[in-house]
Amino acid sequence: MLPRLLVAVLVLTSVVGCSGPAHAPAGVPARLVASDVLRSWDEARARAFAEGDLAALQRLYVPGSAAGTADVGMLRAYLDRGLRVEGMRMQVLALDVLSADGRRLRLRVTDRLADGAVAVGAGTAVALPEDAASTRVVELVGSGNRGWRVASVRE
């Protein structure tokens, strides 16, 4: 079964290559900008899990972030068992922008791990269990050329 802490972290599944401002250009809703940031972040995280890249995963979080520490620990546990996670994709059910100032985004996100994620390695492929939707408040910090990084994830 997928540990609840991983589910909390999976809600975010540094936007690599996306270092632009979090505020929306004139006429573009902030929700669309936030949605793009979150989608890119989720994709970068999924790549790190699929490639077993601890350093790439660490770069997605602000140093000292509890969510980052938990996520890196989870990937390390998979790697210690000779596994990687492929096909990880988050299904965002609701997204509210609580605040956005160009360098910081606070989002209320309701999402779930979509079906299809598989732990693979050495002739083994085990589907991750179904995930229920959960809602978290996620704070991302823009870090210039490093993109967007997660600072915190709260219930």
C-alpha positions as a printed Julia matrix, in Angstrom:
155×3 Matrix{Float64}:
  0.0    0.0     0.0
  1.2    3.5    -0.76
  2.24   5.25    2.47
  0.17   8.38    3.24
  3.32  10.52    3.44
  4.19   9.52   -0.12
  0.65  10.41   -1.15
  1.17  13.83    0.44
  4.38  14.21   -1.49
  2.84  12.86   -4.68
  0.48  15.8    -4.61
  3.4   17.49   -6.27
  4.41  15.34   -8.58
 11.81  23.04   -9.22
 10.12  22.98  -12.45
 13.1   22.16  -14.56
 13.27  24.67  -17.38
 10.34  26.7   -16.03
 11.82  29.64  -14.18
  9.38  32.32  -15.26
  7.23  34.34  -12.9
  4.32  32.8   -11.04
  2.1   35.78  -11.65
 -0.07  35.59  -14.72
  0.54  37.93  -17.65
 -2.31  40.34  -18.32
 -5.41  38.44  -19.36
 -4.11  35.0   -18.29
 -5.75  33.57  -15.15
 -3.3   32.82  -12.31
 -4.83  29.32  -12.1
 -3.56  28.49  -15.6
 -0.03  29.63  -14.77
 -0.11  27.64  -11.5
 -1.44  24.62  -13.34
  1.48  24.76  -15.79
  3.99  25.09  -12.95
  2.46  22.14  -11.09
  2.27  19.96  -14.21
  5.91  20.63  -15.09
  6.97  19.95  -11.5
  5.03  16.67  -11.43
  6.65  15.59  -14.71
 10.16  16.38  -13.41
  9.43  14.39  -10.25
  8.1   11.43  -12.24
 11.29  11.47  -14.36
 13.46  11.39  -11.23
 11.55   8.35   -9.92
 11.66   6.58  -13.31
 15.41   7.2   -13.67
 16.19   6.54  -10.01
 17.87   9.97   -9.86
 18.13  11.07   -6.21
 20.02  14.28   -7.06
 17.36  15.36   -9.56
 14.65  14.67   -7.0
 16.48  16.66   -4.3
 16.71  19.66   -6.65
 12.91  19.79   -6.79
 12.72  20.79   -3.12
 13.97  23.65   -0.99
 16.83  22.35    1.2
 15.44  21.17    4.53
 11.9   20.66    3.2
 10.19  17.87    5.14
  8.33  16.84    1.98
 11.63  16.65    0.1
 13.27  14.59    2.83
 10.34  12.14    2.78
 10.28  11.93   -1.01
 14.04  11.33   -1.29
 13.74   8.69    1.44
 10.96   6.98   -0.5
 12.97   6.88   -3.73
 16.02   5.66   -1.82
 13.92   2.81   -0.34
 12.8    1.79   -3.83
 16.4    1.93   -5.1
 17.65  -0.13   -2.15
 15.25  -2.87   -3.3
 16.47  -2.56   -6.88
 13.29  -0.8    -8.04
 12.29   2.35   -9.91
  8.79   3.74  -10.36
  7.61   4.15  -13.94
  4.37   5.65  -15.22
  3.85   7.97  -12.25
  1.24  10.56  -13.18
 -0.83  12.81  -10.98
 -4.49  13.44  -11.73
 -5.32  16.95  -10.5
 -8.98  17.15   -9.51
 -9.0   20.7    -8.14
 -6.5   23.55   -7.97
 -6.94  26.86   -6.14
 -4.33  29.6    -6.11
 -4.2   30.86   -2.52
 -1.45  33.38   -3.28
  1.04  34.16   -6.02
  3.58  36.95   -6.04
  6.02  35.99   -8.79
  8.49  34.26   -6.44
  6.14  32.19   -4.3
  3.02  30.14   -5.03
  0.62  28.77   -2.42
 -1.79  26.27   -3.91
 -4.61  24.13   -2.56
 -4.41  20.96   -4.62
 -6.74  17.98   -4.66
 -5.24  15.11   -6.62
 -4.49  11.44   -6.72
 -1.91   9.12   -8.22
 -3.4    8.01  -11.53
 -3.57   4.31  -12.34
 -0.61   2.92  -14.21
  2.38   3.58  -11.91
  4.54   0.46  -11.64
  7.55  -0.42   -9.47
  9.96  -2.2   -11.82
 13.33  -3.91  -11.54
 15.15  -7.17  -12.29
 12.25  -8.93  -13.97
  9.71  -7.54  -11.49
  6.81  -5.23  -12.22
  4.35  -4.46   -9.43
  1.52  -1.99   -9.92
  1.28   0.66   -7.21
 -2.04   0.46   -5.36
 -4.99   2.69   -6.16
 -4.8    6.08   -4.53
 -7.66   8.07   -3.02
 -7.91  11.78   -3.68
 -6.35  14.02   -1.04
 -6.14  17.78   -0.56
 -2.99  19.59    0.52
 -1.66  23.13    0.6
  1.58  23.27   -1.37
  4.04  26.12   -1.28
  6.49  26.49   -4.16
  9.34  28.97   -4.31
 10.77  30.33   -7.56
 14.54  30.06   -7.56
 15.64  31.79  -10.74
 17.47  29.46  -13.09
 16.7   26.48  -10.83
 12.99  26.79  -11.52
 10.26  26.14   -8.96
 10.97  24.12   -5.84
  8.61  22.82   -3.17
  9.08  24.46    0.21
  6.25  22.76    2.08
  3.25  20.43    1.81
  0.56  20.67    4.5
 -2.72  18.91    5.19
